[in-house]
Amino acid sequence: MKGAFTSADHSTPGLLRAAENGTVFFDEVGEFSFKMQAKLLRTIQEHAVRPLGSVKSVNVDIRILSDTNRDLGSDVAKGRFREDLYYRLSGVTLIVPLLRERVDDIPLLARHFMERLVKEGFSSRMVSDDALAVLCRYAWPGNVRELENVIRHAMAFGTGDTITPEDLPDVINEEGERPAEALSVASVPPEPVLMVDHEVQAIRNALVKTFGSRRKAARLLGISEAFLYRRIKKYYILD
């Protein structure tokens, strides 16, 4: 509000009021301070905001979307995130698989980032099949943002019209070009064994040990919750 502090010479609506009848996206909501979490919770519960310097609340009609790369359920249990806000935000939850679990997206994302960089002033370039193969074999611990940075590096430091493996950072080449280990003949069992049987049994055991909690079962198995969900659906596993 005008006069709320020294340089406030006129009133402004604020971002939440500006989004009236629209959508507000909160990026990395898991990093919010407890003070910010309390304010967001109050806004969601009351469907209103109180402008700085005002004693009156103003109703707002907005849809709230948020994302996080943290396990908020675990953070709630550890007292790092408000439980009431967690349940307010998790009404509809979409789990995005890790980039290494959706390798088919890597060429599409790489070309998307290249096109965007061209609009920023970078020279237009192609990407070689060899470079794409290296990118698809890399584990991507930093997910999509790491891929974007790698493409920016290649576009900035590459010299030819085509991005090749040599244009990629050393860490990408070191892991991406590592050949897959060959199976030893001695390790092959004398009788055929279906790997799916072992996988299904491992999933069932994990679900039993965690009393049906998919999040805890995924952590126990060392896989993402999204990957576990797809396996449960694929193999018709009743948890």
Secondary structure, 3 states (H helix, E strand, C coil): CCCCCCCCCCCCCCHHHHCCCCEEEECCHHHCCHHHHHHHHHHHHHCEECCCCCCCCEECCCEEEECCCCCHHHHHHCCCCCHHHHHHHCCCCCCCCCHHHCCCHHHHHHHHHHHHHHHCCCCCCEECHHHHHHHHHCCCCCHHHHHHHHHHHHHHHCCCCEECHHHCCHHHHHHHCCCCCCCCHHHCCCCCCCHHHHHHHHHHHHHHHCCCCHHHHHHHHCCCHHHHHHHHHHCCCCC
